[in-house]
Amino acid sequence: MIKKAFHLTYTTGRRIVIAVIGTSVLLLGIVMMVTPGPALLVIPAGLAILAVEFVWARRWLRKLREMISQRSAKNHGERAESHR
């Protein structure tokens, strides 16, 4: 009984700590979009922290990675065409 209560408390506490830290980093990244700072590095870091515990954050992080990959491939193709 005590072991189960400890596990429940530990799991809930861990989720809360990850949620607070991840949300803080994510919000800091959003603020950096309008103020000077590396928002494009901080926002994925915040999502990665949240993705440790939350499925919705994993999905957002996956979509963000796909979007960055597509833009990178598109830009790479445009640069290659401009050099020909």
DSSP file (Angstrom, degrees, kcal/mol; ACC not computed):
  #  RESIDUE AA STRUCTURE BP1 BP2  ACC     N-H-->O    O-->H-N    N-H-->O    O-->H-N    TCO  KAPPA ALPHA  PHI   PSI    X-CA   Y-CA   Z-CA
    1    1 A M     >        0   0    0      0, 0.0     4,-2.2     0, 0.0     5,-0.2   0.000 360.0 360.0 360.0 -47.4    0.0    0.0    0.0
    2    2 A I  H  >  +     0   0    0      1,-0.2     4,-2.7     2,-0.2     5,-0.2   0.895 360.0  53.5 -67.2 -38.8    2.7    2.5    0.9
    3    3 A K  H  > S+     0   0    0      2,-0.2     4,-2.3     1,-0.2    -1,-0.2   0.899 109.8  47.9 -62.5 -40.4    4.8    1.4   -2.1
    4    4 A K  H  > S+     0   0    0      2,-0.2     4,-2.5     1,-0.2    -1,-0.2   0.910 112.1  49.1 -66.5 -42.7    1.8    2.1   -4.4
    5    5 A A  H  X S+     0   0    0     -4,-2.2     4,-2.5     2,-0.2    -2,-0.2   0.899 111.4  49.7 -64.1 -40.4    1.2    5.5   -2.8
    6    6 A F  H  X S+     0   0    0     -4,-2.7     4,-3.1     2,-0.2     5,-0.2   0.918 111.1  49.3 -63.4 -43.2    4.9    6.4   -3.1
    7    7 A H  H  X S+     0   0    0     -4,-2.3     4,-2.8     2,-0.2     5,-0.2   0.921 112.1  48.1 -62.6 -43.8    4.9    5.4   -6.8
    8    8 A L  H  X S+     0   0    0     -4,-2.5     4,-2.4     2,-0.2     5,-0.2   0.914 114.4  46.0 -62.6 -43.2    1.7    7.4   -7.5
    9    9 A T  H  X S+     0   0    0     -4,-2.5     4,-2.7     2,-0.2    -2,-0.2   0.913 113.9  48.2 -66.5 -43.3    3.2   10.4   -5.7
   10   10 A Y  H  X S+     0   0    0     -4,-3.1     4,-2.7     2,-0.2    -2,-0.2   0.931 113.3  47.5 -62.8 -45.9    6.6   10.1   -7.5
   11   11 A T  H  X S+     0   0    0     -4,-2.8     4,-2.3    -5,-0.2    -2,-0.2   0.929 115.1  45.1 -62.8 -46.0    4.9    9.7  -10.9
   12   12 A T  H  X S+     0   0    0     -4,-2.4     4,-2.2    -5,-0.2    -1,-0.2   0.915 114.1  49.3 -65.1 -42.7    2.6   12.7  -10.3
   13   13 A G  H  X S+     0   0    0     -4,-2.7     4,-2.5    -5,-0.2    -2,-0.2   0.900 110.4  50.8 -63.1 -41.1    5.4   14.8   -9.0
   14   14 A R  H  X S+     0   0    0     -4,-2.7     4,-2.6     1,-0.2     5,-0.2   0.920 110.2  49.4 -62.8 -44.2    7.7   14.0  -11.9
   15   15 A R  H  X S+     0   0    0     -4,-2.3     4,-2.4     1,-0.2    -1,-0.2   0.900 112.0  48.9 -61.7 -40.6    5.0   14.9  -14.4
   16   16 A I  H  X S+     0   0    0     -4,-2.2     4,-2.5     2,-0.2    -2,-0.2   0.926 111.8  47.9 -66.5 -44.4    4.4   18.2  -12.6
   17   17 A V  H  X S+     0   0    0     -4,-2.5     4,-2.6     2,-0.2     5,-0.3   0.927 114.2  46.5 -62.6 -45.2    8.1   19.1  -12.5
   18   18 A I  H  X S+     0   0    0     -4,-2.6     4,-2.7     1,-0.2     5,-0.3   0.899 112.6  51.1 -64.3 -40.2    8.6   18.2  -16.2
   19   19 A A  H  X S+     0   0    0     -4,-2.4     4,-2.3    -5,-0.2     5,-0.2   0.915 112.6  45.3 -63.4 -42.9    5.4   20.2  -17.1
   20   20 A V  H  X S+     0   0    0     -4,-2.5     4,-2.2     2,-0.2    -2,-0.2   0.942 117.8  42.1 -67.7 -47.5    6.6   23.3  -15.2
   21   21 A I  H  X S+     0   0    0     -4,-2.6     4,-2.4    -5,-0.2     5,-0.2   0.945 117.5  46.4 -66.0 -47.5   10.2   23.2  -16.6
   22   22 A G  H  X S+     0   0    0     -4,-2.7     4,-2.6    -5,-0.3    -2,-0.2   0.911 113.8  48.0 -62.0 -43.5    9.1   22.4  -20.1
   23   23 A T  H  X S+     0   0    0     -4,-2.3     4,-2.9    -5,-0.3     5,-0.2   0.894 110.9  51.8 -64.8 -39.6    6.4   25.0  -20.2
   24   24 A S  H  X S+     0   0    0     -4,-2.2     4,-2.2    -5,-0.2    -2,-0.2   0.932 112.5  44.8 -62.2 -45.6    8.8   27.6  -18.8
   25   25 A V  H  X S+     0   0    0     -4,-2.4     4,-2.1     2,-0.2    21,-0.2   0.914 114.1  49.9 -64.9 -42.5   11.4   26.9  -21.5
   26   26 A L  H  X S+     0   0    0     -4,-2.6     4,-2.0     2,-0.2    -2,-0.2   0.929 112.2  46.7 -62.8 -46.0    8.7   26.8  -24.2
   27   27 A L  H  X S+     0   0    0     -4,-2.9     4,-2.4     1,-0.2    -1,-0.2   0.871 109.6  54.6 -64.3 -36.7    7.2   30.2  -23.1
   28   28 A L  H  X S+     0   0    0     -4,-2.2     4,-2.0    -5,-0.2    -1,-0.2   0.907 108.4  49.7 -61.7 -41.3   10.7   31.6  -22.9
   29   29 A G  H  X S+     0   0    0     -4,-2.1     4,-0.6     2,-0.2    -2,-0.2   0.886 109.0  51.4 -64.1 -39.1   11.3   30.6  -26.5
   30   30 A I  H >< S+     0   0    0     -4,-2.0     3,-1.0     1,-0.2     4,-0.5   0.902 109.6  50.0 -65.6 -40.2    8.0   32.2  -27.5
   31   31 A V  H >X S+     0   0    0     -4,-2.4     3,-1.4     1,-0.2     4,-1.2   0.881 104.2  60.0 -63.3 -37.0    9.0   35.4  -25.8
   32   32 A M  H 3< S+     0   0    0     -4,-2.0     7,-0.4     1,-0.3    -1,-0.2   0.651  88.2  73.8 -68.0 -13.6   12.3   35.2  -27.7
   33   33 A M  T << S+     0   0    0     -3,-1.0    -1,-0.3    -4,-0.6    -2,-0.2   0.832 110.2  28.8 -66.8 -29.8   10.5   35.3  -31.0
   34   34 A V  T <4 S+     0   0    0     -3,-1.4    -2,-0.2    -4,-0.5    -1,-0.2   0.554 124.2  51.9-106.4 -11.6    9.8   39.0  -30.4
   35   35 A T  S  < S-     0   0    0     -4,-1.2     4,-0.2     1,-0.0     2,-0.1  -0.804 104.3 -79.4-116.9 163.5   12.8   39.8  -28.3
   36   36 A P  S    S+     0   0    0      0, 0.0    -3,-0.1     0, 0.0    -2,-0.1  -0.396  81.7  93.7 -64.2 133.9   16.5   39.1  -29.1
   37   37 A G  S    S-     0   0    0     -5,-0.1     2,-1.9    -2,-0.1     3,-0.3  -0.832  84.7 -74.8 158.6 165.9   17.4   35.5  -28.5
   38   38 A P    >>  +     0   0    0      0, 0.0     4,-2.0     0, 0.0     3,-1.5  -0.437  55.7 157.2 -84.9  66.2   17.7   32.0  -30.0
   39   39 A A  H 3>  +     0   0    0     -2,-1.9     4,-2.4    -7,-0.4    -6,-0.1   0.846  68.5  62.2 -59.6 -36.1   14.0   31.2  -30.1
   40   40 A L  H 34 S+     0   0    0     -3,-0.3    -1,-0.3     1,-0.2   -11,-0.0   0.644 112.2  37.7 -70.4 -12.0   14.5   28.6  -32.9
   41   41 A L  H <> S+     0   0    0     -3,-1.5     4,-1.1     2,-0.1    -1,-0.2   0.733 116.1  50.3-100.7 -33.0   16.7   26.6  -30.5
   42   42 A V  H  X S+     0   0    0     -4,-2.0     4,-2.4     2,-0.2   -13,-0.2   0.881 104.0  56.9 -77.4 -38.8   14.8   27.2  -27.3
   43   43 A I  H  X S+     0   0    0     -4,-2.4     4,-2.3     1,-0.2     5,-0.2   0.945 109.3  44.5 -61.7 -49.8   11.3   26.2  -28.5
   44   44 A P  H  > S+     0   0    0      0, 0.0     4,-2.4     0, 0.0    -1,-0.2   0.855 111.8  55.2 -62.5 -31.1   12.3   22.7  -29.7
   45   45 A A  H  X S+     0   0    0     -4,-1.1     4,-2.1     2,-0.2    -2,-0.2   0.916 108.1  48.0 -65.8 -41.8   14.2   22.3  -26.4
   46   46 A G  H  X S+     0   0    0     -4,-2.4     4,-2.2   -21,-0.2   -20,-0.2   0.908 112.6  48.4 -63.7 -41.8   11.0   23.1  -24.5
   47   47 A L  H  X S+     0   0    0     -4,-2.3     4,-2.3     1,-0.2    -2,-0.2   0.877 109.1  53.7 -65.8 -36.6    9.0   20.7  -26.6
   48   48 A A  H  X S+     0   0    0     -4,-2.4     4,-0.6     2,-0.2    -2,-0.2   0.896 108.6  49.0 -65.2 -39.1   11.7   18.0  -26.1
   49   49 A I  H >< S+     0   0    0     -4,-2.1     3,-1.1     1,-0.2     4,-0.4   0.939 114.3  45.2 -63.9 -45.8   11.5   18.4  -22.3
   50   50 A L  H >X S+     0   0    0     -4,-2.2     4,-2.5     1,-0.2     3,-1.4   0.825 103.0  66.0 -67.0 -30.6    7.7   18.2  -22.5
   51   51 A A  H 3< S+     0   0    0     -4,-2.3    -1,-0.2     1,-0.3    -2,-0.2   0.661  83.6  75.4 -67.4 -15.6    7.9   15.2  -24.8
   52   52 A V  T << S+     0   0    0     -3,-1.1    -1,-0.3    -4,-0.6    -2,-0.2   0.870 119.2  10.0 -60.9 -35.5    9.5   13.1  -22.1
   53   53 A E  T <4 S+     0   0    0     -3,-1.4     2,-0.5    -4,-0.4    -2,-0.2   0.646 119.0  68.0-117.7 -22.5    6.0   12.8  -20.4
   54   54 A F     X  -     0   0    0     -4,-2.5     4,-1.3     1,-0.1     3,-0.2  -0.897  54.2-157.3-118.5 129.8    3.4   14.1  -22.9
   55   55 A V  H  > S+     0   0    0     -2,-0.5     4,-2.2     1,-0.2     5,-0.2   0.873  95.1  59.4 -67.5 -38.6    2.3   12.6  -26.2
   56   56 A W  H  > S+     0   0    0      1,-0.2     4,-2.2     2,-0.2    -1,-0.2   0.866 104.3  51.2 -61.2 -34.8    1.0   15.8  -27.6
   57   57 A A  H  > S+     0   0    0     -7,-0.2     4,-2.6     2,-0.2    -6,-0.2   0.872 107.0  53.9 -69.8 -36.4    4.4   17.4  -27.2
   58   58 A R  H  X S+     0   0    0     -4,-1.3     4,-2.4     2,-0.2    -2,-0.2   0.913 109.3  48.6 -61.4 -41.9    6.0   14.5  -29.1
   59   59 A R  H  X S+     0   0    0     -4,-2.2     4,-2.5     2,-0.2    -2,-0.2   0.935 112.4  47.2 -64.0 -46.2    3.6   15.1  -31.9
   60   60 A W  H  X S+     0   0    0     -4,-2.2     4,-2.6     1,-0.2    -2,-0.2   0.906 112.5  49.9 -61.4 -41.5    4.3   18.8  -32.0
   61   61 A L  H  X S+     0   0    0     -4,-2.6     4,-2.4     2,-0.2    -1,-0.2   0.903 110.6  49.8 -64.6 -41.5    8.0   18.1  -31.9
   62   62 A R  H  X S+     0   0    0     -4,-2.4     4,-2.3     2,-0.2    -2,-0.2   0.919 112.2  47.5 -62.6 -44.1    7.7   15.6  -34.8
   63   63 A K  H  X S+     0   0    0     -4,-2.5     4,-2.5     2,-0.2    -2,-0.2   0.903 111.6  51.2 -63.7 -40.9    5.7   18.1  -36.9
   64   64 A L  H  X S+     0   0    0     -4,-2.6     4,-2.4     2,-0.2    -2,-0.2   0.912 110.2  48.9 -62.8 -42.9    8.3   20.8  -36.1
   65   65 A R  H  X S+     0   0    0     -4,-2.4     4,-2.4     2,-0.2    -2,-0.2   0.912 111.9  48.9 -62.9 -42.6   11.2   18.5  -37.2
   66   66 A E  H  X S+     0   0    0     -4,-2.3     4,-2.6     2,-0.2    -2,-0.2   0.912 111.2  50.0 -63.0 -42.2    9.4   17.6  -40.4
   67   67 A M  H  X S+     0   0    0     -4,-2.5     4,-2.4     1,-0.2    -2,-0.2   0.915 112.0  47.3 -63.3 -43.2    8.7   21.3  -41.2
   68   68 A I  H  X S+     0   0    0     -4,-2.4     4,-2.4     2,-0.2    -1,-0.2   0.901 112.3  50.3 -65.2 -40.5   12.3   22.2  -40.6
   69   69 A S  H  X S+     0   0    0     -4,-2.4     4,-2.6     2,-0.2    -2,-0.2   0.912 111.2  48.3 -64.2 -42.9   13.5   19.3  -42.8
   70   70 A Q  H  X S+     0   0    0     -4,-2.6     4,-2.5     2,-0.2    -2,-0.2   0.923 113.5  46.5 -64.6 -44.1   11.2   20.3  -45.6
   71   71 A R  H  X S+     0   0    0     -4,-2.4     4,-2.9     2,-0.2     5,-0.2   0.902 112.8  50.4 -65.0 -39.5   12.2   23.9  -45.5
   72   72 A S  H  X S+     0   0    0     -4,-2.4     4,-2.5     2,-0.2    -2,-0.2   0.922 112.1  46.4 -64.3 -43.9   15.9   23.0  -45.3
   73   73 A A  H  X S+     0   0    0     -4,-2.6     4,-2.3     2,-0.2    -2,-0.2   0.900 113.6  49.5 -65.0 -40.1   15.5   20.7  -48.3
   74   74 A K  H  X S+     0   0    0     -4,-2.5     4,-2.3     2,-0.2    -2,-0.2   0.933 113.1  45.9 -64.6 -45.9   13.6   23.3  -50.2
   75   75 A N  H  X S+     0   0    0     -4,-2.9     4,-2.4     1,-0.2    -2,-0.2   0.891 111.7  52.2 -64.4 -39.3   16.2   26.0  -49.5
   76   76 A H  H  X S+     0   0    0     -4,-2.5     4,-2.0    -5,-0.2    -1,-0.2   0.909 110.5  48.4 -63.2 -41.8   19.0   23.6  -50.4
   77   77 A G  H  X S+     0   0    0     -4,-2.3     4,-2.1     2,-0.2    -2,-0.2   0.892 111.2  49.9 -65.2 -40.1   17.4   22.9  -53.7
   78   78 A E  H  X S+     0   0    0     -4,-2.3     4,-1.9     1,-0.2    -2,-0.2   0.893 111.0  49.2 -66.4 -39.6   16.9   26.6  -54.4
   79   79 A R  H  X S+     0   0    0     -4,-2.4     4,-1.0     2,-0.2    -1,-0.2   0.882 110.0  51.2 -67.4 -36.7   20.5   27.4  -53.6
   80   80 A A  H  < S+     0   0    0     -4,-2.0     3,-0.4     1,-0.2     4,-0.3   0.898 110.6  48.9 -67.0 -39.2   21.7   24.5  -55.9
   81   81 A E  H >< S+     0   0    0     -4,-2.1     3,-1.0     1,-0.2    -1,-0.2   0.860 106.6  55.9 -68.0 -35.2   19.5   25.8  -58.7
   82   82 A S  H 3< S+     0   0    0     -4,-1.9    -1,-0.2     1,-0.2    -2,-0.2   0.728 103.9  54.9 -71.3 -20.1   20.8   29.4  -58.3
   83   83 A H  T 3<        0   0    0     -4,-1.0    -1,-0.2    -3,-0.4    -2,-0.2   0.490 360.0 360.0 -90.5  -3.6   24.4   28.2  -58.7
   84   84 A R    <         0   0    0     -3,-1.0    -1,-0.2    -4,-0.3    -2,-0.1   0.477 360.0 360.0 -85.8 360.0   23.8   26.5  -62.0
